[in-house]
Every structure is written in C-alpha cells, then in structure tokens.
Amino acid sequence: MKILKYIGIALLICGILFAAAYFIKTNNKSVIEYETQSTIVTSIERKTVVTGKVIPEDEVEIKPQIQGIIETLFVEEGDLVNTGDLLARIKVVPNEQNLNSAQGRLANSKIVLKNSKIDFDRSKDLFSKGIISKQEFENSELRYSQSKQDVSNATSDLQIIRSGSAGGAASANTNIRATVPGTILEIPVEEGFQVIASNSFNAGTTIATIADLNKMIFEGKVDEAEVGKLKVGMPLEVNLGAIEDQSLEAKLKFIAPKGNEEQGAVQFIIEADLFLNDSIFIRAGYSANASLVLQRKDSIMAIPESLLQFDRETEKPYVEVSVGEQKFERRDVEIGISDGVNVEILSGLTKEDLIKVSS
C-alpha cells in the first residue's frame, strides 16, 4: 500500500512539473510584430489585352473569266507584281454541248445569209427595171445586212468557245493578269488544275491572292464586358508573336456593331491601323496581342492591392490602420481603378495613415 501511495505522489509531482514547463514555454513565445505601410501617390492605368492577328488591309482574289485547265503559272508566292502583270495562262477546254450549239448556229446563219443574198440580188435587178418600189428593195437590203451580221456574231461565239476570246479582243481571257499591285500571298492552284469561271452562279476558282503588305491592320476580338469602353481612335500597342522585343503602334479604326457568341461569351471584332517601320518585315497572318488603355488616372492616392481585406458578409473592402504601438482598428474604404498591383483609394484613408501589412 505504501508503494502505491509513493507512486501516486510521484505521478502527481511529474504532472505538476510538466504543466509548469508547458506554461513557461508557451509564455516565452515572441510577440508577432506587424509591419505597416503608408499610402502612395502614383498613376494607375487599366489595360486589356486583345488576342488577334496581323493581316493586310485589302486582299484581292484573282479569278478566271473562262473555264479550262491551268497551262502555265508565271509567278510564285511572295513575288511582287504590278497591275497588268501576267500571272497564268489557261488552256480552254470547250464544253461539247456549247460547242455543238455554236457550230449549229453558225451553219444556220450561213444558210439564212445565202438565201438573203439571192433575195437581195433579185430585188436589186427588179428595182433597176422599175418593177418593185424603193421600200421593197430597202427591206431586202436590210435583211441581207442582218444576215451578214448574224454570221459574224455566230463566228465570234464559236471562236470564243474554242479559244477563249474573239479575234479582235484586246486581251485574251486565257491570260490571267493582276488587277492590283502587291505581293502574291497564295496560289492555291497548280499547273494542270481545272478551274471554273466566275459568274453570277459560281464564285469561280481562285488562281492567286494579292495584297499590299505595306498596309496592314490588326484584327482581334474583344469581350462584351469591355467593348463599351472602347472608342474609335484609341491608341494600341501591338506585340507580334514572331518578333520578340518589338512592338508596333496602332490606332483603333473599327468596332463591330454586332457580336458573335463563342464558347458562351459574346465577342466583338475590332480592327486597328498599324504604323509600320522599315526595321520590321511583317508577314500576313502573324499572331499578335494588342494592349489597350481603358482608363488612366494620374497623381492619385493608392495602396498596394495586397493590403485590402474584404468583409465576409458584405464583401466591402477595408484595411487595418495603426492607432498605437501594434494596435490596429478596422477602417472601411472606397476604392477606384486598379491595375492588379495598386488600387486607388477614393475615401477612408489619409496620407498619414499607416496600414497593417498582413503576414
């Protein structure tokens, strides 16, 4: 019994000693000291970044006026051309049905011409003898002249179907020429390809695409939440993905009046004129990012955005302001624009206030 009593007393003493040691250890922890930071006077601008590409202001597609097969290509992609330069030549492959119809019209018009000539010669002889009136003779002469014109037209139609142009044409339709000066961007056909003529029922086959690479624009898409803040004439800074450490200035010239829904968000197309310089060669289709300044304020009172705290219930912003040695009180503030680093303070703080920096 005495042994158990001594063991109990020993355990009690050990417990008291352990509690005392724990109390001393916890009370010896150093007190946390919070740093403070004052407000600053700075300039803040709010930007948005638009993803897009650089394209020529105008692209012209060259299409044939007749159908056939590409016989020869005289240019390559990247070549500089002027208006009227020969791009390609087409070998005409006439449609059998159209060719047969044209041959039939020519043969028929020749028969009519032969009959009209006989009638004209007869009328001329009778008129010289005074047997028929002058009006009858003139009517016969008119029919003869019309028959000769019909033969001429039918001959020209047949020649166009066979060779692509009439004999008196200034420029054969088989010769495809540049309609504008610029750079050949694309030639989607090769020699031997069959092409279709451009008409009211068919857009036709594109033989080449020409554009002036000295007139480039930036084309991108802006979200509906920001398009209302844009105005024509705003400056942009365009960074090209293919050229590092280089940026180009641009000027906003177009904002689409209608948006398109893409992946649940409405996007509006914008276009901006690029100001090119001779040190950079811009190729059509370069991917690019454009920075637009939506709002800017100079010489305003601000604090780092990391100092802000938000009420869990009202979600209103506040900061903790020093009121003594390591003593702070809550101060509700009204904020303005932010660039993600600093935020404008509209009310709630003064220049002398020291704000708690949370660890």
HELIX and SHEET records of a PDB file:
HELIX    1   1 LYS A    2  ASN A   27  1                                  26    
HELIX    2   2 GLU A   96  SER A  128  1                                  33    
HELIX    3   3 LYS A  134  SER A  163  1                                  30    
HELIX    4   4 GLU A  224  VAL A  227  1                                   4    
HELIX    5   5 GLU A  305  LEU A  307  5                                   3    
SHEET    1   A 2 THR A  36  SER A  38  0                                        
SHEET    2   A 2 LEU A 354  LYS A 356 -1                                        
SHEET    1   B 7 ASN A 260  GLU A 262  0                                        
SHEET    2   B 7 ALA A 265  LEU A 274 -1                                        
SHEET    3   B 7 MET A 216  ASP A 223 -1                                        
SHEET    4   B 7 ILE A  40  PRO A  56 -1                                        
SHEET    5   B 7 TYR A 286  PRO A 304 -1                                        
SHEET    6   B 7 PRO A 235  LEU A 240 -1                                        
SHEET    7   B 7 SER A 247  ILE A 255 -1                                        
SHEET    1   C 7 ASN A 260  GLU A 262  0                                        
SHEET    2   C 7 ALA A 265  LEU A 274 -1                                        
SHEET    3   C 7 MET A 216  ASP A 223 -1                                        
SHEET    4   C 7 ILE A  40  PRO A  56 -1                                        
SHEET    5   C 7 TYR A 286  PRO A 304 -1                                        
SHEET    6   C 7 ASN A 342  SER A 347 -1                                        
SHEET    7   C 7 GLU A 334  SER A 338 -1                                        
SHEET    1   D 4 GLU A  59  ILE A  62  0                                        
SHEET    2   D 4 ALA A 208  ALA A 211 -1                                        
SHEET    3   D 4 GLY A 182  GLU A 186 -1                                        
SHEET    4   D 4 LEU A  80  VAL A  81 -1                                        
SHEET    1   E 4 ASN A 175  ARG A 177  0                                        
SHEET    2   E 4 LEU A  86  VAL A  92 -1                                        
SHEET    3   E 4 GLY A  68  LEU A  73 -1                                        
SHEET    4   E 4 GLN A 194  VAL A 195 -1                                        
SHEET    1   F 3 GLN A 309  PHE A 310  0                                        
SHEET    2   F 3 PRO A 317  GLY A 324 -1                                        
SHEET    3   F 3 LYS A 327  ASP A 332 -1                                        
END                                                                             
